[in-house]
Structure formats: structure tokens, C-alpha cells
Amino acid sequence: MAKYMLQVSYTAEGAKGLIKEGAAARREYISGYIASLGGTLEAFYFCFGEHDVLVIADLPGNTEAATASLAVSASGSAHTITHVLLTPEEIDAASSGMGGFRAAGT
């Protein structure tokens, strides 16, 4: 499983739907939706600022993350930015395999 963070920004229509449905009910729905993609919801938080919701989920892979992002965007109720999250150990493994890379012009 890979870990992803989705930053979600509601449209006016999406905010109206959230108010009608309730925040806890929305979290429960998203948990079930992520489970339907073969994943698990790790965290779901509302926040102030540019984004309204932060979701952290374990998903089988990029295809499932793209499915979730596309479904949200296609609904017209929100916009998403999806990030792949990496552990420190994954970065250590990546940095050990950099080989003979050199910057352009050096």
C-alpha cells in the first residue's frame, strides 16, 4: 500500500452539501469510499485556509489515488491536490541509489 494526502477545497455547492450532510457523516462516507478502492482512511481533518479538508489514506497504488481524485473533481463539489507521501526510509533508499548523477553544466 502507498500513502497519499489529498488536499480538498470545496466549491460553494460542496460547502452547502457539507452543511446539509454534516461533517462527521462526510468523514464516514469518505472512509467507506476509500475502503471500496481497497484502501484505509488514516486521517480526515477540516482546516482553515486554502484547503478545507486534508485526507491521509493508504491506497493500493496510483490508479486508486487517481480514481479518488478524479471522482471528487468530476462531482463539481470540490477540487483536489493529491500528494504521494514517502517515509524517511523510502527517501534513504532513494538517495542511496542516485548513482553518478551530475547537475547540468558541472
Secondary structure as the mmCIF struct_conf table of DSSP 4:
data_model
#
loop_
_struct_conf.conf_type_id
_struct_conf.id
_struct_conf.beg_label_comp_id
_struct_conf.beg_label_asym_id
_struct_conf.beg_label_seq_id
_struct_conf.end_label_comp_id
_struct_conf.end_label_asym_id
_struct_conf.end_label_seq_id
STRN STRN1 ALA A 2 TYR A 10
HELX_RH_AL_P HELX_RH_AL_P1 ALA A 12 GLU A 21
HELX_RH_AL_P HELX_RH_AL_P2 ALA A 23 SER A 36
TURN_TY1_P TURN_TY1_P1 LEU A 37 GLY A 38
STRN STRN2 THR A 40 PHE A 46
BEND BEND1 PHE A 48 GLU A 50
BEND BEND2 ASP A 52 ASP A 52
STRN STRN3 VAL A 53 LEU A 59
BEND BEND3 PRO A 60 GLY A 61
HELX_RH_AL_P HELX_RH_AL_P3 ASN A 62 SER A 75
TURN_TY1_P TURN_TY1_P2 GLY A 76 GLY A 76
BEND BEND4 SER A 77 SER A 77
STRN STRN4 ALA A 78 LEU A 85
HELX_RH_AL_P HELX_RH_AL_P4 PRO A 88 SER A 96
TURN_TY1_P TURN_TY1_P3 GLY A 97 GLY A 97
TURN_TY1_P TURN_TY1_P4 GLY A 99 GLY A 100
TURN_TY1_P TURN_TY1_P5 ALA A 104 GLY A 105
#
